[in-house]
């Protein structure tokens, strides 16, 4: 005989509530008779739900306490000199607690409602201490990912241009990497934010990041570029036009810059660069024309790279991109001196 479900003991917490729900569902599926809930069970459920609510309330209180620490004086961009070292440590700890809490979507919404993201954007992205700048960017990323309401709020309060500026020119490498991560979380599946990203020369920021001496920044910017071109193929032409029109005297265009990166010493970045080139030539006549230009020397470069990667299992994806580019750009093509099909 099955254990009497009215006398079964459950822990008075969220786990207990879940177990009760599973048992109730199992009983329903087995067509067992539904018995009225005993007074003891009603009291248990009331206490368990109170514990769950208390846990959530405790997290809101933690958010408020962290914001109280971050709201102390000395948060402007000139702050930092003469600040108590303990104050800086306390703020870093507050940011770390908030970032962990805001992996939970409800907590991210609460942080937004309590003004935490406004404080973070207006006061800490420009803080003199790099440790606080990158933790502010990390918090923005944690709060924005998979949360459209928060993404729109951050866009409205002007977070995007500040994050792009940090990605492009902050002297601290960690700040640049974290800022780029926040940008990627902010524009994900948000058309209005993506358009603002393009209008703020975001593609050029990615291109410069891919040519920096910070390995993580190079790789992450290339990955984001591939993701954008893959998920928004309609932006290929606009991206090429935006990149090549920035400064015609200096910029040779996106395709040319990507190929120049391929000529640098080999690194994991090259796989993403080849992926971006594949995106640019598919259904994009301008991208295809640029890649076929004999002056670029891409045909020979791809042939040489394919030979170098043969038999290397860890480089199979990069090899696949090489072969795909050769097929898309040069298979069966006879080109004249201007790179045009004969």
Secondary structure as the mmCIF struct_conf table of DSSP 4:
data_model
#
loop_
_struct_conf.conf_type_id
_struct_conf.id
_struct_conf.beg_label_comp_id
_struct_conf.beg_label_asym_id
_struct_conf.beg_label_seq_id
_struct_conf.end_label_comp_id
_struct_conf.end_label_asym_id
_struct_conf.end_label_seq_id
TURN_TY1_P TURN_TY1_P1 UNK A 5 UNK A 7
BEND BEND1 UNK A 12 UNK A 13
HELX_RH_AL_P HELX_RH_AL_P1 UNK A 14 UNK A 29
TURN_TY1_P TURN_TY1_P2 UNK A 30 UNK A 31
HELX_LH_PP_P HELX_LH_PP_P1 UNK A 32 UNK A 38
HELX_RH_AL_P HELX_RH_AL_P2 UNK A 39 UNK A 70
TURN_TY1_P TURN_TY1_P3 UNK A 71 UNK A 71
BEND BEND2 UNK A 72 UNK A 73
BEND BEND3 UNK A 76 UNK A 76
TURN_TY1_P TURN_TY1_P4 UNK A 77 UNK A 82
HELX_RH_AL_P HELX_RH_AL_P3 UNK A 85 UNK A 101
TURN_TY1_P TURN_TY1_P5 UNK A 102 UNK A 103
BEND BEND4 UNK A 104 UNK A 104
HELX_RH_AL_P HELX_RH_AL_P4 UNK A 105 UNK A 113
TURN_TY1_P TURN_TY1_P6 UNK A 114 UNK A 115
HELX_RH_AL_P HELX_RH_AL_P5 UNK A 116 UNK A 119
HELX_RH_PI_P HELX_RH_PI_P1 UNK A 120 UNK A 124
TURN_TY1_P TURN_TY1_P7 UNK A 125 UNK A 126
BEND BEND5 UNK A 128 UNK A 128
HELX_RH_AL_P HELX_RH_AL_P6 UNK A 130 UNK A 144
TURN_TY1_P TURN_TY1_P8 UNK A 145 UNK A 146
HELX_RH_AL_P HELX_RH_AL_P7 UNK A 148 UNK A 156
TURN_TY1_P TURN_TY1_P9 UNK A 157 UNK A 158
HELX_RH_AL_P HELX_RH_AL_P8 UNK A 159 UNK A 169
BEND BEND6 UNK A 171 UNK A 172
HELX_RH_AL_P HELX_RH_AL_P9 UNK A 173 UNK A 187
TURN_TY1_P TURN_TY1_P10 UNK A 188 UNK A 189
HELX_RH_AL_P HELX_RH_AL_P10 UNK A 191 UNK A 199
TURN_TY1_P TURN_TY1_P11 UNK A 200 UNK A 201
HELX_RH_AL_P HELX_RH_AL_P11 UNK A 202 UNK A 210
TURN_TY1_P TURN_TY1_P12 UNK A 211 UNK A 211
BEND BEND7 UNK A 212 UNK A 213
HELX_RH_AL_P HELX_RH_AL_P12 UNK A 215 UNK A 231
HELX_RH_3T_P HELX_RH_3T_P1 UNK A 233 UNK A 235
HELX_RH_AL_P HELX_RH_AL_P13 UNK A 236 UNK A 244
TURN_TY1_P TURN_TY1_P13 UNK A 245 UNK A 245
BEND BEND8 UNK A 246 UNK A 246
TURN_TY1_P TURN_TY1_P14 UNK A 248 UNK A 250
HELX_RH_AL_P HELX_RH_AL_P14 UNK A 254 UNK A 262
TURN_TY1_P TURN_TY1_P15 UNK A 263 UNK A 263
BEND BEND9 UNK A 264 UNK A 265
HELX_LH_PP_P HELX_LH_PP_P2 UNK A 266 UNK A 266
TURN_TY1_P TURN_TY1_P16 UNK A 268 UNK A 268
HELX_RH_AL_P HELX_RH_AL_P15 UNK A 269 UNK A 281
TURN_TY1_P TURN_TY1_P17 UNK A 282 UNK A 283
HELX_RH_AL_P HELX_RH_AL_P16 UNK A 285 UNK A 292
HELX_RH_3T_P HELX_RH_3T_P2 UNK A 294 UNK A 296
HELX_RH_AL_P HELX_RH_AL_P17 UNK A 298 UNK A 309
TURN_TY1_P TURN_TY1_P18 UNK A 310 UNK A 311
HELX_RH_3T_P HELX_RH_3T_P3 UNK A 313 UNK A 315
HELX_RH_AL_P HELX_RH_AL_P18 UNK A 316 UNK A 330
TURN_TY1_P TURN_TY1_P19 UNK A 331 UNK A 332
STRN STRN1 UNK A 335 UNK A 335
TURN_TY1_P TURN_TY1_P20 UNK A 337 UNK A 338
BEND BEND10 UNK A 339 UNK A 339
STRN STRN2 UNK A 341 UNK A 341
#
